């Protein structure tokens, strides 16, 4: 009998002995440490429990480095505690064997139907990430030029950016499609361990450092596994992200006519966008990097719309059915606090993107951002988004973005 079957049986037996009285007490408030059984081994995660809007409701925030992430209020379903992540169609669901112990599953759904589940357990009182650590013998502080590959025909570059205090490490990897958000972990001896869980995406790094070389494995999602090798390099950099996505020869502008969640069709040729500087965000409600960019664009739009700035989101979703995508898009709008229109562009299949934007050579990642001048000409296309977890990269991007917008606003119509 394999490990996963044993874990499933253990969870079933432990859950069966949990009493309704214990569940009704609710989880202990404060910091918790959990583990999800993952392809790379137990994936540690931390969260904080706070009181909710009612006695049987709880606010639970995931903690990854500096990030505090909450997507829904937790509640009891029968004798099980449910921690929902509305945007991602996933939930942690488990039974309280004690008020300070939770055991159950991470359940991932597709179109409302459970697609798979992964064993999960957590205990109150610990803010540790990885445990059973040896004294740190290496330091990973700084920038690393990285290479990820699953086979010799599938290499992709990345830049690792890490901060280390004692044996605690935070940071991320920047990729051409966006960053890996807030990774958190530890050094143990000469080894680096990092993890991230944001309610849907699971990431884990297990690597060894020898001198200025880092070698190991990057695990992601349910079964993703890639080799990882990186060299310490203070000049590490990605290719120019403004040159990866471009329009086909003969085109200098884009256009579309797509519905919002109410079925109202909107186009760039509509009166409200004429003689405006327009930002187009190719995104999806399922995309964590899109959440990061939208959290930047939402307040930026409110601050600059009276100056002549407009923003439009084109949502490419898991389903081509608007009735299925509608609640996900509307939840995204509500959670992020978006005032600009988000339009339903269809599913994420390549042929869909070609149909919606036939003038585009190809899309290289989500989000992809277009900046369009007052005459309707595409002046810049940026692939990916370096979010808050990237530190100086995020600051540089937001400053450069604002500089470009303010320059275009000053141009004559």
Backbone torsions as a table, in degrees:
resi	resn	phi	psi	omega
1	UNK	NA	130.1	-175.4
2	UNK	-81.2	173.0	-174.6
3	UNK	-60.5	-42.8	-176.0
4	UNK	-64.6	-38.9	178.2
5	UNK	-64.7	-40.8	178.1
6	UNK	-62.9	-41.4	179.7
7	UNK	-64.8	-43.2	-179.7
8	UNK	-61.1	-42.9	-179.9
9	UNK	-64.8	-41.6	-180.0
10	UNK	-62.9	-42.2	179.7
11	UNK	-63.5	-41.8	-179.8
12	UNK	-61.7	-43.8	-178.5
13	UNK	-68.2	-42.5	179.5
14	UNK	-66.3	-40.2	178.5
15	UNK	-63.7	-33.7	-177.4
16	UNK	-66.8	-26.2	-177.2
17	UNK	-91.7	-6.4	177.8
18	UNK	-69.4	133.9	-177.7
19	UNK	-94.3	154.1	177.7
20	UNK	-62.4	-32.8	-179.5
21	UNK	-63.2	-41.6	178.4
22	UNK	-64.2	-42.9	-178.6
23	UNK	-61.4	-40.1	-176.3
24	UNK	-66.0	-19.1	179.0
25	UNK	-69.8	-25.4	-177.8
26	UNK	83.8	162.5	-179.2
27	UNK	-73.8	151.0	175.0
28	UNK	-59.4	132.6	177.5
29	UNK	-77.3	147.1	-178.4
30	UNK	122.5	-161.7	-175.4
31	UNK	-82.3	139.0	175.5
32	UNK	-125.4	154.3	171.2
33	UNK	-121.8	130.6	179.7
34	UNK	-126.8	169.2	174.9
35	UNK	-139.1	135.4	174.2
36	UNK	-109.5	129.0	178.9
37	UNK	-70.2	115.8	-168.4
38	UNK	-127.5	164.6	-179.7
39	UNK	-59.5	-30.4	-179.4
40	UNK	-90.9	8.4	-174.7
41	UNK	107.0	176.6	-179.3
42	UNK	-53.8	122.4	-178.6
43	UNK	-96.9	109.7	-177.3
44	UNK	-77.3	146.9	176.8
45	UNK	-149.0	157.5	-179.0
46	UNK	-127.1	147.1	175.2
47	UNK	-149.4	163.0	179.9
48	UNK	-121.4	134.0	179.6
49	UNK	-102.3	128.7	175.8
50	UNK	-129.7	163.9	178.0
51	UNK	-64.5	145.2	179.8
52	UNK	-102.7	-159.0	-175.9
53	UNK	-77.0	-12.8	177.7
54	UNK	-146.1	170.8	-175.7
55	UNK	-61.1	-30.3	-178.7
56	UNK	-103.9	20.2	177.8
57	UNK	-121.5	149.2	-174.4
58	UNK	-142.8	139.4	172.1
59	UNK	-91.5	122.1	-178.5
60	UNK	-123.7	119.9	-178.6
61	UNK	-108.7	125.8	171.7
62	UNK	-73.6	146.1	-178.5
63	UNK	-124.4	117.7	173.6
64	UNK	-131.4	106.6	-175.6
65	UNK	57.7	-125.2	-179.9
66	UNK	-83.2	-8.7	-175.4
67	UNK	-79.5	138.7	171.1
68	UNK	-123.9	116.3	-166.6
69	UNK	-125.8	118.8	178.9
70	UNK	-134.4	130.9	-176.6
71	UNK	-123.8	2.9	179.9
72	UNK	178.9	151.5	179.8
73	UNK	-80.4	136.4	-177.1
74	UNK	-85.1	154.0	-174.6
75	UNK	-156.5	168.7	176.3
76	UNK	-93.2	135.0	171.3
77	UNK	-117.8	99.6	-170.8
78	UNK	67.7	-126.8	178.3
79	UNK	-100.2	15.1	-178.7
80	UNK	-112.4	139.8	175.2
81	UNK	-86.2	130.1	-179.6
82	UNK	-112.4	124.8	175.2
83	UNK	-110.2	100.5	-173.5
84	UNK	-87.6	147.0	172.9
85	UNK	-125.2	83.7	-166.7
86	UNK	-56.7	-43.3	-175.3
87	UNK	-63.3	-29.1	-171.5
88	UNK	-103.8	3.5	-177.3
89	UNK	53.3	50.7	177.6
90	UNK	-145.2	164.4	178.1
91	UNK	-158.8	149.2	166.2
92	UNK	-94.1	128.9	-179.8
93	UNK	-135.2	128.4	-177.5
94	UNK	-162.1	170.8	179.7
95	UNK	-104.7	142.9	175.6
96	UNK	-84.4	104.6	175.5
97	UNK	-73.2	-26.5	169.3
98	UNK	-145.3	170.5	179.6
99	UNK	-66.8	-15.3	-179.2
100	UNK	-115.8	16.6	177.3
101	UNK	-138.3	132.6	-179.1
102	UNK	-130.0	135.7	-178.9
103	UNK	-142.7	130.8	-176.8
104	UNK	179.5	-131.4	-173.2
105	UNK	-140.6	152.3	159.7
106	UNK	-90.5	119.9	-178.9
107	UNK	-109.0	123.0	176.7
108	UNK	-106.9	131.3	-177.4
109	UNK	-112.5	160.4	169.9
110	UNK	-131.6	118.4	-177.4
111	UNK	53.7	41.4	175.8
112	UNK	84.4	-5.7	-177.7
113	UNK	-107.7	128.2	178.7
114	UNK	-55.2	127.0	-179.4
115	UNK	-99.7	-38.8	175.4
116	UNK	-161.9	164.5	177.0
117	UNK	-140.7	149.5	-177.2
118	UNK	-127.0	133.5	-179.5
119	UNK	-58.3	144.7	-174.4
120	UNK	-147.5	143.8	172.2
121	UNK	-149.7	153.5	-178.3
122	UNK	-151.1	153.3	179.0
123	UNK	-134.8	138.9	-179.0
124	UNK	-74.8	151.7	168.4
125	UNK	107.6	-5.9	-176.0
126	UNK	-126.3	132.1	175.3
127	UNK	-101.2	6.6	179.7
128	UNK	-65.4	154.2	174.9
129	UNK	-98.5	-86.6	175.0
130	UNK	-88.9	153.3	-176.1
131	UNK	-124.2	176.3	179.6
132	UNK	56.1	52.1	-173.8
133	UNK	-95.0	149.9	172.0
134	UNK	-92.1	159.5	175.7
135	UNK	-56.7	138.6	-177.5
136	UNK	-66.7	130.6	177.8
137	UNK	-110.6	-8.5	-176.9
138	UNK	-133.8	164.9	177.6
139	UNK	-131.0	127.3	-177.2
140	UNK	-105.5	9.4	-179.1
141	UNK	-53.6	133.5	175.7
142	UNK	118.5	-158.8	-174.6
143	UNK	-109.9	143.1	-178.7
144	UNK	-131.7	131.3	174.2
145	UNK	-86.3	115.5	-170.0
146	UNK	-113.2	156.3	175.0
147	UNK	-132.2	127.7	176.9
148	UNK	-112.9	135.3	176.4
149	UNK	-156.3	145.5	174.5
150	UNK	-100.0	-27.7	172.1
151	UNK	-154.1	175.0	-172.5
152	UNK	-68.9	-10.8	178.9
153	UNK	-98.8	2.9	-171.8
154	UNK	-136.8	65.1	177.6
155	UNK	-96.1	144.3	174.3
156	UNK	-143.1	137.8	-176.5
157	UNK	-81.2	160.6	174.6
158	UNK	-158.4	160.8	176.5
159	UNK	-122.5	117.9	176.6
160	UNK	-86.5	134.3	178.9
161	UNK	-130.2	113.5	-172.4
162	UNK	-129.2	149.8	172.2
163	UNK	-122.8	134.0	-178.2
164	UNK	-126.4	131.6	173.3
165	UNK	-129.3	108.9	-173.7
166	UNK	65.7	-122.4	177.5
167	UNK	-103.8	9.5	-178.6
168	UNK	-98.4	134.4	-175.4
169	UNK	-129.0	135.9	169.2
170	UNK	-130.9	158.3	179.4
171	UNK	158.1	-159.5	-178.9
172	UNK	-163.3	174.5	168.6
173	UNK	-114.5	128.7	172.3
174	UNK	-87.5	132.3	176.4
175	UNK	-124.1	165.6	178.9
176	UNK	-64.7	-23.4	179.8
177	UNK	-93.0	-0.2	-176.7
178	UNK	130.0	172.3	-177.1
179	UNK	-91.5	166.5	178.7
180	UNK	-89.5	20.8	173.6
181	UNK	58.8	-152.1	-170.0
182	UNK	-85.2	103.0	172.6
183	UNK	-93.1	140.1	-178.9
184	UNK	-138.9	143.2	178.7
185	UNK	180.0	-147.9	-171.1
186	UNK	-147.7	158.9	166.0
187	UNK	-97.9	132.8	173.7
188	UNK	-129.3	109.1	-174.8
189	UNK	64.4	-117.5	177.8
190	UNK	-107.5	19.7	-175.2
191	UNK	-116.1	148.6	179.0
192	UNK	-113.2	130.6	177.4
193	UNK	-127.0	125.5	179.7
194	UNK	-133.8	150.7	176.4
195	UNK	-149.1	160.1	173.6
196	UNK	-151.4	134.5	170.4
197	UNK	-138.8	120.3	-176.0
198	UNK	-114.7	16.1	-178.7
199	UNK	108.5	-18.7	178.3
200	UNK	-142.2	-59.8	-177.6
201	UNK	-75.6	137.0	175.5
202	UNK	-118.7	129.5	178.8
203	UNK	-135.3	143.9	179.6
204	UNK	-151.3	133.8	176.7
205	UNK	-118.0	130.7	173.0
206	UNK	-131.0	113.3	-172.1
207	UNK	-145.1	163.3	177.3
208	UNK	-119.6	141.1	179.9
209	UNK	-110.5	125.2	175.1
210	UNK	-127.0	108.3	-175.8
211	UNK	64.4	-121.0	179.7
212	UNK	-105.8	22.2	-179.4
213	UNK	-119.9	133.8	178.2
214	UNK	-116.8	125.2	178.3
215	UNK	-131.4	139.4	-180.0
216	UNK	177.5	-147.4	-175.1
217	UNK	-136.8	139.8	175.4
218	UNK	-110.4	122.0	-179.8
219	UNK	-110.2	140.3	179.9
220	UNK	-149.6	153.0	177.4
221	UNK	61.1	-149.6	-177.9
222	UNK	-78.5	-43.1	-173.8
223	UNK	-134.4	4.3	-175.7
224	UNK	-66.6	133.8	-179.3
225	UNK	-149.2	120.9	178.7
226	UNK	-133.6	147.6	173.4
227	UNK	-70.7	149.3	-179.9
228	UNK	-136.2	129.0	172.8
229	UNK	-138.3	134.5	-178.2
230	UNK	-141.6	148.0	176.3
231	UNK	-117.6	134.8	177.4
232	UNK	-62.3	125.4	-174.5
233	UNK	-156.0	105.8	-178.9
234	UNK	-63.5	-14.1	179.3
235	UNK	-104.6	13.6	-178.8
236	UNK	-57.3	137.0	-177.9
237	UNK	-155.3	153.5	175.7
238	UNK	-87.4	165.9	171.5
239	UNK	-60.3	164.5	179.7
240	UNK	-63.5	112.3	-174.8
241	UNK	-73.6	-5.6	176.8
242	UNK	-91.7	-2.4	-178.0
243	UNK	-115.3	-2.6	-177.0
244	UNK	-76.8	-35.2	179.6
245	UNK	-116.1	133.6	-176.2
246	UNK	-153.5	165.8	178.8
247	UNK	-83.4	153.1	177.5
248	UNK	-67.2	154.9	178.7
249	UNK	-53.8	137.7	179.4
250	UNK	94.5	-7.4	-179.6
251	UNK	-112.9	139.6	173.1
252	UNK	-131.4	6.4	179.3
253	UNK	-150.5	165.8	178.1
254	UNK	-123.3	162.1	174.2
255	UNK	-154.3	161.0	-179.6
256	UNK	-167.7	162.1	170.8
257	UNK	-139.5	108.8	-172.2
258	UNK	-135.4	156.0	-178.3
259	UNK	-88.4	149.8	166.0
260	UNK	-85.0	-173.6	-175.0
261	UNK	-71.0	-11.6	175.7
262	UNK	-93.3	1.2	179.4
263	UNK	86.6	3.8	179.9
264	UNK	-82.1	125.2	-177.0
265	UNK	-83.5	137.7	-178.5
266	UNK	-129.2	140.6	-180.0
267	UNK	-134.3	156.9	175.5
268	UNK	-64.0	-20.7	179.7
269	UNK	-82.3	-3.5	178.7
270	UNK	-64.2	153.1	-174.0
271	UNK	-56.3	-37.2	-174.4
272	UNK	-65.6	-16.6	-178.2
273	UNK	-103.9	-5.0	-178.3
274	UNK	-69.2	136.6	178.8
275	UNK	59.8	29.0	177.7
276	UNK	-116.2	154.3	167.8
277	UNK	-85.0	120.7	-172.4
278	UNK	-116.7	132.9	174.8
279	UNK	-106.5	125.0	177.5
280	UNK	-110.1	124.2	-179.5
281	UNK	-111.9	112.0	172.0
282	UNK	-81.3	118.6	-169.0
283	UNK	-150.1	-176.1	174.9
284	UNK	-156.9	146.4	-178.8
285	UNK	-66.4	-17.0	-178.2
286	UNK	-85.3	-5.1	-166.3
287	UNK	-102.7	111.6	179.9
288	UNK	-59.3	-39.1	178.3
289	UNK	-65.7	-30.1	176.6
290	UNK	-69.4	-35.4	174.8
291	UNK	-60.6	-45.5	179.9
292	UNK	-59.9	-46.5	-178.7
293	UNK	-67.3	-40.4	-179.8
294	UNK	-65.5	-33.3	176.2
295	UNK	-65.9	-26.8	173.6
296	UNK	-80.8	-44.4	-174.9
297	UNK	-68.8	-34.4	-175.9
298	UNK	-59.2	-53.6	177.4
299	UNK	-70.9	-30.2	178.5
300	UNK	-63.5	-40.4	178.6
301	UNK	-64.1	-45.8	-179.8
302	UNK	-60.5	-34.7	-178.1
303	UNK	-75.5	-29.5	-170.2
304	UNK	-116.5	-1.7	-176.2
305	UNK	-64.0	-33.3	179.4
306	UNK	-71.1	-15.9	177.7
307	UNK	-85.0	-12.4	-179.8
308	UNK	113.2	25.0	178.4
309	UNK	-103.5	134.5	173.1
310	UNK	-125.2	150.8	178.2
311	UNK	-131.6	139.3	175.5
312	UNK	-133.6	132.3	173.6
313	UNK	-101.5	131.9	173.9
314	UNK	-106.8	107.9	-173.5
315	UNK	-91.3	114.6	171.8
316	UNK	-98.8	114.6	-169.4
317	UNK	-110.5	174.0	-179.0
318	UNK	-67.9	-29.8	-179.0
319	UNK	-112.0	146.7	175.9
320	UNK	-86.3	-0.4	-178.0
321	UNK	-95.4	117.8	-178.4
322	UNK	-60.1	-35.5	-179.2
323	UNK	-64.6	-28.5	177.2
324	UNK	-81.4	-41.2	-177.3
325	UNK	-75.8	-27.3	-173.4
326	UNK	-52.6	-53.2	-178.1
327	UNK	-63.8	-30.2	179.0
328	UNK	-70.1	-44.1	179.2
329	UNK	-65.1	-43.5	-179.1
330	UNK	-66.6	-35.4	175.6
331	UNK	-65.8	-41.1	177.2
332	UNK	-59.3	-47.2	-179.8
333	UNK	-59.6	-44.1	-177.8
334	UNK	-68.5	-46.2	-176.2
335	UNK	-66.0	-38.3	-177.6
336	UNK	-83.9	-28.4	-177.6
337	UNK	84.2	55.6	-173.6
338	UNK	-98.2	131.6	177.6
339	UNK	-103.1	-16.9	-178.7
340	UNK	-88.5	161.0	-176.0
341	UNK	-70.8	136.7	169.7
342	UNK	-111.6	121.5	-176.6
343	UNK	-105.9	145.6	179.4
344	UNK	-85.9	116.2	-176.2
345	UNK	-99.5	-7.8	-178.0
346	UNK	113.4	-159.1	-179.5
347	UNK	-87.3	-176.8	-174.3
348	UNK	-93.8	8.1	179.7
349	UNK	-65.3	146.0	-177.4
350	UNK	-58.1	-39.2	-178.7
351	UNK	-65.7	-28.8	177.0
352	UNK	-68.1	-44.9	179.5
353	UNK	-62.3	-40.7	178.3
354	UNK	-62.5	-39.6	179.9
355	UNK	-67.9	-41.3	-177.9
356	UNK	-73.8	-41.7	-176.8
357	UNK	-129.2	72.1	-175.9
358	UNK	-65.4	-19.3	-179.4
359	UNK	-82.1	-7.6	-178.2
360	UNK	-87.4	132.8	-179.5
361	UNK	-60.8	-52.5	172.6
362	UNK	-174.2	164.1	175.4
363	UNK	-103.0	135.5	-175.4
364	UNK	-106.0	-2.7	179.2
365	UNK	167.5	162.7	176.2
366	UNK	-110.6	136.1	-6.3
367	UNK	-78.3	161.7	167.1
368	UNK	-125.2	132.6	-169.6
369	UNK	-120.4	127.3	177.0
370	UNK	-104.6	137.2	170.9
371	UNK	-114.6	122.1	-173.4
372	UNK	-117.7	133.7	-176.9
373	UNK	-81.9	-178.6	-175.0
374	UNK	-64.0	-22.0	-180.0
375	UNK	-89.8	-1.9	179.7
376	UNK	90.5	8.1	-178.6
377	UNK	-89.3	135.8	177.7
378	UNK	-73.0	118.2	-178.0
379	UNK	-101.1	-21.7	-178.5
380	UNK	-158.0	141.8	172.4
381	UNK	-129.8	122.9	-177.2
382	UNK	-117.3	126.1	178.8
383	UNK	-90.6	133.6	176.0
384	UNK	77.0	-177.4	178.9
385	UNK	-153.6	127.0	176.2
386	UNK	-90.6	101.9	-173.4
387	UNK	-80.0	-174.5	-176.5
388	UNK	-56.1	-27.4	-178.9
389	UNK	-66.7	-15.7	-177.4
390	UNK	-89.6	-1.3	174.7
391	UNK	64.6	-113.0	-175.2
392	UNK	-62.5	-31.6	178.9
393	UNK	-63.9	-41.5	177.6
394	UNK	-64.1	-44.7	179.4
395	UNK	-61.6	-42.8	-180.0
396	UNK	-64.5	-42.5	-178.1
397	UNK	-64.9	-45.9	-177.3
398	UNK	-65.2	-37.5	178.5
399	UNK	-67.8	-42.8	179.9
400	UNK	-67.4	-39.0	177.5
401	UNK	-59.9	-48.9	-179.2
402	UNK	-63.1	-40.8	179.0
403	UNK	-60.1	-43.1	179.1
404	UNK	-63.4	-46.1	-179.4
405	UNK	-61.9	-46.5	-177.2
406	UNK	-66.0	-33.8	177.3
407	UNK	-66.1	-42.9	-179.6
408	UNK	-68.6	-32.5	178.2
409	UNK	-64.0	-29.1	-178.0
410	UNK	-82.4	-14.9	179.7
411	UNK	-69.4	150.2	177.3
412	UNK	-75.2	153.5	-179.2
413	UNK	-71.2	NA	NA
